């Protein structure tokens, strides 16, 4: 989809997946192509939404990044 917004309202471009009535939209920043968030639909009804507001690199799964 050429025009989409994540849960935080940031504009981007979406890649859409549909399977058995469920639909998932991954929203990417148009300039950087970083993943901004996801919208989940079931039979046309919004059932979940996310927005990635911060990213960090850690050494292992489950580790919480240092605040800073």
C-alpha positions as CSV (number, residue, x, y, z in Angstrom):
1,X,0.0,0.0,0.0
2,X,1.6,3.3,-1.1
3,X,0.1,5.3,1.8
4,X,-0.2,3.9,5.3
5,X,0.3,5.0,8.9
6,X,1.6,3.1,12.0
7,X,-0.1,3.2,15.4
8,X,1.8,6.4,16.3
9,X,0.5,8.1,13.2
10,X,3.8,8.2,11.3
11,X,3.3,7.9,7.5
12,X,4.9,5.2,5.5
13,X,4.4,2.5,2.9
14,X,2.9,-0.9,3.8
15,X,3.4,-4.5,2.8
16,X,0.2,-6.4,3.2
17,X,-0.2,-10.2,3.9
18,X,-3.6,-11.9,3.9
19,X,-4.4,-15.4,5.0
20,X,-7.8,-17.0,5.9
21,X,-9.5,-13.6,6.8
22,X,-6.5,-12.4,8.7
23,X,-4.5,-9.4,7.4
24,X,-1.2,-8.0,8.5
25,X,0.3,-4.7,7.4
26,X,3.9,-4.0,8.0
27,X,4.5,-0.3,7.8
28,X,8.0,0.9,6.6
29,X,9.4,4.5,6.6
30,X,9.4,5.6,2.9
31,X,12.9,7.1,3.1
32,X,14.9,4.7,5.3
33,X,12.8,1.6,4.9
34,X,13.0,0.9,8.6
35,X,10.1,-1.0,10.1
36,X,7.8,1.5,11.9
37,X,5.1,-0.9,13.1
38,X,2.4,-3.3,12.3
39,X,-1.4,-3.3,12.0
40,X,-3.4,-6.6,12.4
41,X,-6.9,-7.1,11.0
42,X,-9.4,-10.0,11.3
43,X,-12.2,-10.0,8.7
44,X,-11.7,-6.2,8.2
45,X,-11.7,-5.3,11.9
46,X,-8.5,-3.8,13.5
47,X,-7.4,-6.3,16.2
48,X,-3.9,-5.1,17.0
49,X,-1.4,-2.3,16.3
50,X,2.2,-1.6,17.2
51,X,4.7,1.2,16.7
52,X,8.4,0.7,17.1
53,X,9.6,3.9,18.9
54,X,13.1,2.9,19.8
55,X,15.7,0.2,18.9
56,X,18.7,-1.1,20.7
57,X,21.3,-3.9,20.2
58,X,21.9,-6.4,23.1
59,X,24.2,-9.3,23.6
60,X,21.5,-12.0,24.1
61,X,17.8,-12.7,23.9
62,X,15.9,-11.3,26.9
63,X,18.5,-8.8,27.8
64,X,17.1,-5.3,28.5
65,X,19.1,-2.4,26.9
66,X,20.7,0.2,29.2
67,X,18.6,3.3,29.5
68,X,20.2,6.4,28.2
